[in-house]
Amino acid sequence: MDPADPLGIVRSSHHTILTPDLARASRLSVDAAGGRIIGKQRNHEPDASTTFMQLGDAVVEFAVPDADTMHEKRVSEGNDHYLGISLEVANLDNVSAHLSSVGLTPRRPDRDVVTIDPDDAFGMQWRFIRTLPYKQSGRTRAGQLLPVARRIWCLSRFNRGPSPRFPH
């Protein structure tokens, strides 16, 4: 961690993608891209059942929103939606104070999370967390990251509808 960083970012934790179809997301991430499931849990914000998948050195949280929620409406036509990024930080109070000092409105949905509204952050949610929501395992070799990223880029159809290779 850089001591000069006013947010005290320790590391990028994960990216969150809303999906109506976890089986399709698993086929893409695990079967095609060689990732692996590293955790499952209930996420009360965004009111979804979530599955964490490790892809190379990156972690993606696929969240299946509960019915009749704002996030469920975003994926109701079958498209996935990139919700945002979660960053592990050293101190959430410092994060809140810094965000306020630069004119943003940090939200504190619970004691373990600070968020920035998507309207203030390039249309995506920024989440700052104190602890990782999954068990961290050993990192993959650096040489594996590019092939995984290339496969995901080639196969994904996020926000573009169903893929012929990985239909809904």
N, CA, C and O of each residue as an XYZ file, in Angstrom:
672
protein
N       0.843     -1.179      0.000
C       0.000      0.000      0.000
C       0.888      1.242      0.000
O       1.863      1.327      0.747
N       0.539      2.180     -0.834
C       1.276      3.439     -0.923
C       0.826      4.368      0.209
O      -0.352      4.720      0.268
N       1.730      4.775      1.107
C       1.330      5.632      2.229
C       0.785      6.997      1.774
O       0.081      7.665      2.532
N       1.105      7.406      0.553
C       0.604      8.683      0.049
C      -0.795      8.563     -0.553
O      -1.396      9.577     -0.909
N      -1.324      7.347     -0.672
C      -2.641      7.132     -1.254
C      -3.714      7.545     -0.244
O      -3.828      6.924      0.812
N      -4.498      8.574     -0.545
C      -5.507      9.032      0.428
C      -6.634      8.032      0.651
O      -7.344      8.117      1.653
N      -6.808      7.088     -0.267
C      -7.831      6.064     -0.085
C      -7.296      4.833      0.646
O      -8.081      4.032      1.152
N      -5.987      4.672      0.710
C      -5.402      3.516      1.381
C      -5.743      2.209      0.704
O      -6.051      1.220      1.369
N      -5.688      2.197     -0.638
C      -6.038      0.988     -1.386
C      -4.968     -0.087     -1.185
O      -3.782      0.145     -1.420
N      -5.406     -1.254     -0.749
C      -4.525     -2.399     -0.556
C      -4.410     -3.175     -1.858
O      -3.310     -3.541     -2.274
N      -5.554     -3.428     -2.506
C      -5.578     -4.177     -3.765
C      -6.978     -4.092     -4.375
O      -7.946     -3.728     -3.707
N      -7.057     -4.433     -5.642
C      -8.350     -4.619     -6.289
C      -8.880     -5.961     -5.814
O      -8.190     -6.975     -5.920
N     -10.096     -5.978     -5.293
C     -10.679     -7.220     -4.811
C     -11.351     -7.977     -5.949
O     -10.990     -9.116     -6.243
N     -12.342     -7.333     -6.595
C     -13.095     -8.035     -7.631
C     -13.960     -7.072     -8.426
O     -14.184     -5.928     -8.029
N     -14.438     -7.565     -9.557
C     -15.387     -6.855    -10.411
C     -16.727     -7.562    -10.265
O     -16.773     -8.786    -10.146
N     -17.821     -6.796    -10.273
C     -19.155     -7.386    -10.135
C     -19.924     -7.235    -11.439
O     -20.050     -6.139    -11.986
N     -20.429     -8.352    -11.918
C     -21.250     -8.375    -13.127
C     -22.596     -8.969    -12.760
O     -22.674    -10.079    -12.234
N     -23.659     -8.222    -13.042
C     -25.011     -8.743    -12.851
C     -25.329     -9.656    -14.027
O     -25.053     -9.313    -15.177
N     -25.899    -10.796    -13.747
C     -26.254    -11.737    -14.808
C     -27.581    -12.410    -14.477
O     -27.851    -12.716    -13.315
N     -28.407    -12.642    -15.491
C     -29.630    -13.403    -15.251
C     -29.393    -14.911    -15.333
O     -30.276    -15.702    -15.002
N     -28.187    -15.306    -15.778
C     -27.936    -16.706    -16.102
C     -26.557    -17.136    -15.598
O     -25.559    -17.014    -16.309
N     -26.515    -17.637    -14.368
C     -25.248    -18.055    -13.775
C     -24.626    -19.228    -14.530
O     -23.402    -19.310    -14.634
N     -25.442    -20.128    -15.053
C     -24.907    -21.279    -15.794
C     -24.129    -20.808    -17.020
O     -23.061    -21.341    -17.321
N     -24.658    -19.814    -17.724
C     -23.961    -19.265    -18.899
C     -22.652    -18.591    -18.469
O     -21.621    -18.767    -19.118
N     -22.695    -17.825    -17.383
C     -21.491    -17.163    -16.890
C     -20.433    -18.196    -16.488
O     -19.242    -17.986    -16.716
N     -20.867    -19.305    -15.894
C     -19.936    -20.370    -15.510
C     -19.322    -21.048    -16.726
O     -18.130    -21.355    -16.732
N     -20.135    -21.286    -17.761
C     -19.586    -21.898    -18.981
C     -18.505    -21.006    -19.581
O     -17.461    -21.493    -20.013
N     -18.757    -19.711    -19.605
C     -17.776    -18.779    -20.155
C     -16.534    -18.713    -19.270
O     -15.413    -18.864    -19.754
N     -16.736    -18.489    -17.987
C     -15.608    -18.226    -17.089
C     -14.828    -19.458    -16.687
O     -13.601    -19.417    -16.600
N     -15.522    -20.549    -16.442
C     -14.844    -21.765    -15.985
C     -14.493    -22.667    -17.158
O     -13.328    -23.018    -17.344
N     -15.484    -23.043    -17.947
C     -15.247    -23.996    -19.030
C     -14.387    -23.407    -20.150
O     -13.420    -24.037    -20.578
N     -14.722    -22.224    -20.623
C     -13.998    -21.639    -21.761
C     -12.729    -20.927    -21.349
O     -11.710    -21.038    -22.031
N     -12.767    -20.194    -20.239
C     -11.614    -19.361    -19.873
C     -10.703    -20.011    -18.845
O      -9.659    -19.449    -18.514
N     -11.070    -21.177    -18.333
C     -10.179    -21.874    -17.405
C     -10.196    -21.329    -15.991
O      -9.275    -21.598    -15.220
N     -11.219    -20.572    -15.632
C     -11.318    -20.044    -14.275
C     -11.822    -21.100    -13.314
O     -12.049    -22.252    -13.683
N     -11.993    -20.675    -12.061
C     -12.519    -21.609    -11.064
C     -13.360    -20.857    -10.041
O     -13.102    -19.695     -9.730
N     -14.355    -21.537     -9.536
C     -15.230    -20.953     -8.520
C     -14.488    -20.963     -7.193
O     -13.977    -21.997     -6.763
N     -14.433    -19.787     -6.540
C     -13.719    -19.688     -5.266
C     -14.628    -19.300     -4.105
O     -14.173    -19.217     -2.964
N     -15.903    -19.063     -4.383
C     -16.808    -18.739     -3.288
C     -18.204    -18.419     -3.765
O     -18.425    -18.026     -4.911
N     -19.139    -18.599     -2.853
C     -20.540    -18.246     -3.103
C     -21.066    -17.609     -1.832
O     -20.682    -17.986     -0.725
N     -21.962    -16.624     -2.009
C     -22.545    -15.985     -0.837
C     -23.771    -15.181     -1.217
O     -24.086    -15.025     -2.396
N     -24.433    -14.692     -0.245
C     -25.554    -13.773     -0.418
C     -24.995    -12.361     -0.308
O     -24.304    -12.042      0.659
N     -25.286    -11.518     -1.286
C     -24.824    -10.124     -1.270
C     -26.057     -9.246     -1.100
O     -26.901     -9.162     -1.992
N     -26.152     -8.595      0.054
C     -27.339     -7.785      0.341
C     -27.336     -6.461     -0.397
O     -28.352     -5.767     -0.434
N     -26.240     -6.117     -0.964
C     -26.203     -4.977     -1.875
C     -25.363     -5.422     -3.059
O     -24.143     -5.267     -3.028
N     -25.944     -5.943     -4.048
C     -27.172     -5.526     -4.732
C     -28.362     -6.476     -4.619
O     -29.052     -6.669     -5.621
N     -28.641     -7.071     -3.487
C     -29.757     -8.015     -3.336
C     -29.649     -9.126     -4.374
O     -30.466     -9.225     -5.289
N     -28.620     -9.961     -4.211
C     -28.341    -10.991     -5.209
C     -27.635    -12.181     -4.574
O     -27.017    -12.072     -3.515
N     -27.745    -13.310     -5.245
C     -26.933    -14.480     -4.926
C     -25.689    -14.363     -5.788
O     -25.789    -14.155     -6.997
N     -24.523    -14.495     -5.179
C     -23.299    -14.253     -5.929
C     -22.359    -15.449     -5.916
O     -22.326    -16.242     -4.975
N     -21.600    -15.544     -6.996
C     -20.574    -16.570     -7.145
C     -19.294    -15.877     -7.569
O     -19.285    -15.126     -8.544
N     -18.210    -16.125     -6.841
C     -16.916    -15.535     -7.165
C     -16.111    -16.520     -7.992
O     -15.965    -17.686     -7.626
N     -15.592    -16.037     -9.109
C     -14.780    -16.867     -9.995
C     -13.426    -16.212    -10.197
O     -13.339    -15.024    -10.505
N     -12.368    -16.998    -10.022
C     -11.021    -16.493    -10.247
C     -10.626    -16.793    -11.681
O     -10.717    -17.931    -12.142
N     -10.189    -15.761    -12.377
C      -9.730    -15.854    -13.766
C      -8.322    -15.287    -13.807
O      -8.148    -14.069    -13.805
N      -7.332    -16.137    -13.844
C      -5.960    -15.648    -13.743
C      -5.781    -14.973    -12.397
O      -6.095    -15.562    -11.363
N      -5.283    -13.748    -12.395
C      -5.116    -12.995    -11.151
C      -6.344    -12.164    -10.808
O      -6.363    -11.506     -9.767
N      -7.361    -12.177    -11.646
C      -8.564    -11.377    -11.415
C      -9.670    -12.226    -10.787
O      -9.718    -13.443    -10.965
N     -10.554    -11.557    -10.053
C     -11.725    -12.205     -9.490
C     -12.953    -11.466     -9.994
O     -13.016    -10.237     -9.961
N     -13.933    -12.241    -10.464
C     -15.196    -11.677    -10.936
C     -16.307    -12.243    -10.064
O     -16.384    -13.451     -9.838
N     -17.167    -11.351     -9.577
C     -18.355    -11.737     -8.824
C     -19.530    -11.695     -9.791
O     -19.897    -10.626    -10.279
N     -20.120    -12.847    -10.068
C     -21.321    -12.895    -10.889
C     -22.502    -12.884     -9.934
O     -22.647    -13.781     -9.103
N     -23.347    -11.862    -10.056
C     -24.467    -11.672     -9.144
C     -25.780    -11.869     -9.888
O     -26.050    -11.192    -10.880
N     -26.593    -12.801     -9.404
C     -27.921    -13.033     -9.960
C     -28.904    -12.271     -9.069
O     -29.179    -12.680     -7.942
N     -29.430    -11.152     -9.592
C     -30.285    -10.297     -8.752
C     -31.596    -10.979     -8.352
O     -32.141    -11.803     -9.085
N     -32.078    -10.610     -7.175
C     -33.390    -11.073     -6.729
C     -34.464    -10.523     -7.658
O     -34.278     -9.488     -8.298
N     -35.585    -11.226     -7.723
C     -36.714    -10.788     -8.546
C     -37.266     -9.461     -8.030
O     -37.229     -9.175     -6.834
N     -37.771     -8.673     -8.952
C     -38.434     -7.398     -8.640
C     -37.531     -6.394     -7.931
O     -37.992     -5.625     -7.087
N     -36.242     -6.401     -8.274
C     -35.330     -5.386     -7.754
C     -34.843     -4.518     -8.906
O     -34.984     -4.883    -10.074
N     -34.271     -3.371     -8.569
C     -33.731     -2.473     -9.585
C     -32.697     -3.201    -10.457
O     -32.674     -3.036    -11.676
N     -31.852     -4.000     -9.819
C     -30.807     -4.692    -10.580
C     -31.379     -5.806    -11.450
O     -30.844     -6.081    -12.524
N     -32.445     -6.446    -11.011
C     -33.070     -7.481    -11.834
C     -33.612     -6.870    -13.122
O     -33.560     -7.496    -14.181
N     -34.122     -5.668    -13.032
C     -34.642     -4.983    -14.224
C     -33.520     -4.722    -15.242
O     -33.761     -4.724    -16.449
N     -32.291     -4.497    -14.746
C     -31.152     -4.240    -15.648
C     -30.786     -5.448    -16.498
O     -30.214     -5.300    -17.578
N     -31.115     -6.639    -16.015
C     -30.746     -7.857    -16.748
C     -31.973     -8.628    -17.234
O     -31.850     -9.766    -17.686
N     -33.135     -8.023    -17.143
C     -34.383     -8.728    -17.460
C     -34.500     -9.137    -18.924
O     -35.271    -10.041    -19.245
N     -33.758     -8.498    -19.815
C     -33.817     -8.877    -21.227
C     -32.735     -9.887    -21.597
O     -32.532    -10.169    -22.778
N     -32.042    -10.432    -20.607
C     -31.054    -11.470    -20.858
C     -29.622    -10.999    -20.960
O     -28.710    -11.820    -21.057
N     -29.398     -9.691    -20.941
C     -28.033     -9.166    -21.044
C     -27.395     -9.039    -19.676
O     -28.072     -8.750    -18.689
N     -26.093     -9.256    -19.620
C     -25.346     -9.023    -18.402
C     -25.102     -7.525    -18.259
O     -25.208     -6.772    -19.227
N     -24.772     -7.101    -17.032
C     -24.525     -5.679    -16.769
C     -23.334     -5.559    -15.828
O     -23.323     -6.137    -14.742
N     -22.319     -4.789    -16.266
C     -21.159     -4.541    -15.401
C     -21.582     -3.556    -14.326
O     -21.901     -2.407    -14.631
N     -21.589     -3.991    -13.068
C     -22.023     -3.130    -11.971
C     -20.884     -2.275    -11.446
O     -21.061     -1.075    -11.238
N     -19.705     -2.876    -11.226
C     -18.619     -2.061    -10.704
C     -17.450     -2.861    -10.165
O     -17.337     -4.072    -10.359
N     -16.581     -2.121     -9.475
C     -15.342     -2.676     -8.942
C     -15.342     -2.539     -7.425
O     -15.873     -1.570     -6.883
N     -14.743     -3.512     -6.745
C     -14.563     -3.458     -5.296
C     -13.071     -3.425     -5.004
O     -12.296     -4.215     -5.544
N     -12.689     -2.504     -4.146
C     -11.296     -2.320     -3.773
C     -11.134     -2.553     -2.275
O     -11.890     -2.012     -1.469
N     -10.145     -3.358     -1.913
C      -9.839     -3.559     -0.500
C      -9.036     -2.353     -0.023
O      -8.075     -1.942     -0.674
N      -9.434     -1.792      1.113
C      -8.759     -0.610      1.656
C      -8.379     -0.838      3.110
O      -8.897     -1.735      3.775
N      -7.463     -0.006      3.587
C      -6.976     -0.145      4.955
C      -7.955      0.406      5.985
O      -8.066     -0.142      7.082
N      -8.679      1.500      5.643
C      -9.521      2.154      6.635
C     -10.721      2.810      5.953
O     -10.560      3.746      5.169
N     -11.906      2.323      6.250
C     -13.114      2.839      5.602
C     -13.457      4.259      6.036
O     -14.004      5.028      5.245
N     -13.146      4.619      7.272
C     -13.401      5.996      7.717
C     -12.551      6.988      6.926
O     -13.023      8.066      6.565
N     -11.297      6.622      6.659
C     -10.429      7.486      5.845
C     -10.960      7.618      4.419
O     -10.897      8.697      3.829
N     -11.483      6.524      3.866
C     -12.072      6.551      2.525
C     -13.241      7.520      2.501
O     -13.316      8.374      1.617
N     -14.152      7.403      3.456
C     -15.318      8.289      3.521
C     -14.899      9.745      3.637
O     -15.442     10.610      2.950
N     -13.937     10.013      4.501
C     -13.479     11.394      4.695
C     -12.860     11.953      3.417
O     -13.126     13.096      3.046
N     -12.042     11.156      2.749
C     -11.407     11.641      1.514
C     -12.436     11.872      0.418
O     -12.397     12.905     -0.250
N     -13.350     10.939      0.219
C     -14.364     11.106     -0.819
C     -15.200     12.361     -0.566
O     -15.509     13.104     -1.497
N     -15.560     12.590      0.679
C     -16.314     13.805      1.028
C     -15.495     15.059      0.745
O     -16.033     16.070      0.292
N     -14.193     14.992      1.012
C     -13.340     16.173      0.821
C     -13.200     16.574     -0.640
O     -12.865     17.721     -0.935
N     -13.452     15.646     -1.560
C     -13.360     15.967     -2.991
C     -14.750     16.148     -3.617
O     -14.889     16.162     -4.841
N     -15.767     16.286     -2.773
C     -17.097     16.609     -3.265
C     -17.992     15.438     -3.634
O     -19.064     15.638     -4.204
N     -17.570     14.220     -3.318
C     -18.412     13.051     -3.586
C     -19.226     12.718     -2.335
O     -18.900     13.161     -1.233
N     -20.266     11.949     -2.518
C     -21.115     11.548     -1.395
C     -20.949     10.052     -1.160
O     -21.592      9.238     -1.824
N     -20.085      9.692     -0.212
C     -19.935      8.265      0.076
C     -21.169      7.741      0.801
O     -21.751      8.428      1.640
N     -21.560      6.509      0.463
C     -22.658      5.834      1.155
C     -22.064      4.714      1.999
O     -21.044      4.124      1.644
N     -22.701      4.437      3.091
C     -22.234      3.391      4.002
C     -23.386      2.406      4.219
O     -24.051      2.453      5.254
N     -23.632      1.496      3.230
C     -24.765      0.576      3.365
C     -24.666     -0.332      4.582
O     -25.684     -0.793      5.099
N     -23.458     -0.586      5.037
C     -23.242     -1.276      6.307
C     -21.850     -0.896      6.790
O     -21.130     -0.169      6.105
N     -21.475     -1.372      7.941
C     -20.214     -0.914      8.546
C     -18.970     -1.382      7.800
O     -17.883     -0.844      8.010
N     -19.123     -2.386      6.926
C     -17.968     -2.954      6.242
C     -17.785     -2.472      4.808
O     -16.896     -2.957      4.107
N     -18.622     -1.513      4.353
C     -18.599     -1.095      2.953
C     -18.813      0.411      2.839
O     -19.617      0.997      3.563
N     -18.069      1.025      1.907
C     -18.325      2.397      1.479
C     -18.499      2.333     -0.033
O     -17.716      1.676     -0.719
N     -19.516      3.009     -0.557
C     -19.732      3.003     -1.998
C     -19.844      4.432     -2.528
O     -20.134      5.373     -1.790
N     -19.604      4.556     -3.827
C     -19.861      5.792     -4.557
C     -20.963      5.476     -5.553
O     -20.923      4.449     -6.230
N     -21.936      6.355     -5.641
C     -23.050      6.168     -6.562
C     -22.542      6.130     -8.000
O     -21.640      6.891     -8.351
N     -23.101      5.263     -8.834
C     -22.672      5.190    -10.238
C     -22.774      6.523    -10.984
O     -21.994      6.775    -11.901
N     -23.723      7.375    -10.603
C     -23.845      8.677    -11.269
C     -22.624      9.557    -11.044
O     -22.360     10.464    -11.833
N     -21.883      9.301     -9.982
C     -20.680     10.075     -9.671
C     -19.399      9.380    -10.103
O     -18.312      9.916     -9.891
N     -19.501      8.194    -10.706
C     -18.300      7.392    -10.941
C     -18.348      6.659    -12.277
O     -18.348      5.429    -12.308
N     -18.390      7.398    -13.369
C     -18.322      6.820    -14.717
C     -19.421      5.799    -14.997
O     -19.249      4.923    -15.844
N     -20.545      5.905    -14.294
C     -21.662      5.002    -14.525
C     -21.530      3.640    -13.874
O     -22.358      2.760    -14.108
N     -20.506      3.454    -13.063
C     -20.349      2.167    -12.381
C     -20.197      2.402    -10.886
O     -19.820      3.490    -10.449
N     -20.490      1.386    -10.124
C     -20.373      1.493     -8.678
C     -18.933      1.220     -8.245
O     -18.307      0.259     -8.690
N     -18.434      2.067     -7.385
C     -17.139      1.826     -6.749
C     -17.444      1.429     -5.318
O     -18.126      2.153     -4.594
N     -16.927      0.256     -4.910
C     -17.116     -0.244     -3.545
C     -15.748     -0.326     -2.884
O     -14.778     -0.793     -3.480
N     -15.692      0.127     -1.669
C     -14.477      0.044     -0.877
C     -14.805     -0.865      0.299
O     -15.764     -0.628      1.034
N     -13.997     -1.909      0.468
C     -14.266     -2.919      1.482
C     -13.038     -3.126      2.350
O     -11.914     -2.867      1.921
N     -13.252     -3.582      3.537
C     -12.152     -3.790      4.471
C     -11.588     -5.208      4.373
O     -10.390     -5.417      4.560
N     -12.449     -6.176      4.080
C     -11.996     -7.565      3.977
C     -12.512     -8.187      2.685
O     -13.572     -7.811      2.185
N     -11.769     -9.123      2.160
C     -12.170     -9.812      0.936
C     -13.372    -10.710      1.221
O     -13.405    -11.364      2.264
N     -14.359    -10.760      0.329
C     -15.544    -11.584      0.558
C     -15.388    -13.036      0.083
O     -16.380    -13.750     -0.061
N     -14.180    -13.458     -0.154
C     -13.895    -14.813     -0.618
C     -12.541    -15.200     -0.055
O     -11.766    -14.343      0.369
N     -12.260    -16.491     -0.052
C     -10.947    -16.949      0.408
C      -9.940    -16.709     -0.690
O     -10.140    -17.114     -1.835
N      -8.859    -16.050     -0.336
C      -7.825    -15.782     -1.317
C      -6.923    -16.995     -1.422
O      -6.498    -17.571     -0.421
N      -6.645    -17.368     -2.662
C      -5.764    -18.514     -2.890
C      -4.513    -18.027     -3.597
O      -4.358    -16.834     -3.860
N      -3.632    -18.949     -3.900
C      -2.401    -18.583     -4.589
C      -2.677    -17.976     -5.951
O      -3.649    -18.336     -6.614
N      -1.845    -17.082     -6.355
C      -1.989    -16.446     -7.664
C      -1.526    -17.405     -8.752
O      -0.656    -18.251     -8.542
N      -2.134    -17.244     -9.914
C      -1.695    -18.049    -11.043
C      -0.418    -17.439    -11.606
O      -0.084    -16.289    -11.323
N       0.275    -18.214    -12.392
C       1.489    -17.703    -13.017
C       1.144    -16.540    -13.935
O       0.100    -16.552    -14.588
N       2.003    -15.549    -13.990
C       1.739    -14.347    -14.799
C       1.502    -14.695    -16.259
O       0.704    -14.028    -16.919
N       2.161    -15.709    -16.782
C       2.000    -16.089    -18.174
C       0.611    -16.601    -18.504
O       0.228    -16.624    -19.674
N      -0.164    -17.020    -17.484
C      -1.513    -17.515    -17.724
C      -2.522    -16.387    -17.878
O      -3.597    -16.602    -18.438
N      -2.204    -15.195    -17.396
C      -3.169    -14.113    -17.391
C      -3.553    -13.654    -18.791
O      -4.741    -13.471    -19.058
N      -2.604    -13.462    -19.690
C      -2.928    -12.973    -21.032
C      -3.821    -13.942    -21.796
O      -4.812    -13.497    -22.375
N      -3.531    -15.237    -21.832
C      -4.454    -16.135    -22.538
C      -5.862    -16.121    -21.952
O      -6.836    -16.176    -22.702
N      -5.990    -16.048    -20.625
C      -7.308    -15.997    -20.003
C      -8.020    -14.715    -20.411
O      -9.186    -14.755    -20.804
N      -7.335    -13.581    -20.323
C      -7.941    -12.305    -20.704
C      -8.333    -12.315    -22.180
O      -9.396    -11.809    -22.538
N      -7.496    -12.879    -23.031
C      -7.802    -12.927    -24.461
C      -9.045    -13.777    -24.709
O      -9.908    -13.395    -25.500
N      -9.145    -14.934    -24.034
C     -10.323    -15.791    -24.216
C     -11.593    -15.091    -23.745
O     -12.631    -15.181    -24.401
N     -11.518    -14.405    -22.628
C     -12.699    -13.696    -22.123
C     -13.094    -12.600    -23.093
O     -14.275    -12.450    -23.409
N     -12.129    -11.836    -23.569
C     -12.430    -10.746    -24.505
C     -13.074    -11.301    -25.773
O     -14.034    -10.724    -26.281
N     -12.564    -12.393    -26.276
C     -13.090    -12.960    -27.521
C     -14.473    -13.576    -27.333
O     -15.293    -13.515    -28.249
N     -14.751    -14.161    -26.185
C     -15.976    -14.910    -26.004
C     -17.100    -14.131    -25.338
O     -18.271    -14.477    -25.493
N     -16.758    -13.094    -24.606
C     -17.809    -12.409    -23.855
C     -18.683    -11.559    -24.755
O     -18.252    -11.064    -25.797
N     -19.895    -11.409    -24.330
C     -20.855    -10.587    -25.060
C     -21.600     -9.687    -24.073
O     -22.770     -9.365    -24.282
N     -20.922     -9.285    -23.003
C     -21.578     -8.502    -21.969
C     -22.213     -7.263    -22.572
O     -21.585     -6.524    -23.331
N     -23.460     -7.056    -22.220
C     -24.273     -5.927    -22.669
C     -24.520     -5.931    -24.167
O     -24.875     -4.892    -24.724
N     -24.345     -7.063    -24.840
C     -24.592     -7.138    -26.280
C     -25.548     -8.250    -26.643
O     -25.788     -8.475    -27.829
N     -26.089     -8.937    -25.700
C     -27.022    -10.003    -26.013
C     -26.341    -11.357    -26.018
O     -25.149    -11.466    -25.729
N     -27.098    -12.377    -26.345
C     -26.563    -13.735    -26.285
C     -25.470    -13.994    -27.306
O     -25.465    -13.443    -28.407
N     -24.564    -14.834    -26.909
C     -23.489    -15.250    -27.803
C     -23.911    -16.529    -28.512
O     -24.511    -17.400    -27.881
N     -23.621    -16.673    -29.796
C     -23.977    -17.916    -30.479
C     -23.280    -19.128    -29.855
O     -23.827    -20.231    -29.849
N     -22.072    -18.914    -29.331
C     -21.326    -20.023    -28.767
C     -21.804    -20.375    -27.367
O     -21.766    -21.541    -26.975
N     -22.259    -19.366    -26.600
C     -22.729    -19.574    -25.234
C     -24.128    -19.010    -25.116
O     -24.324    -17.971    -24.485
N     -25.121    -19.684    -25.721
C     -26.483    -19.142    -25.709
C     -27.077    -19.131    -24.323
O     -26.622    -19.846    -23.431
N     -28.098    -18.311    -24.149
C     -28.810    -18.218    -22.862
C     -29.491    -19.511    -22.530
O     -30.136    -19.618    -21.487
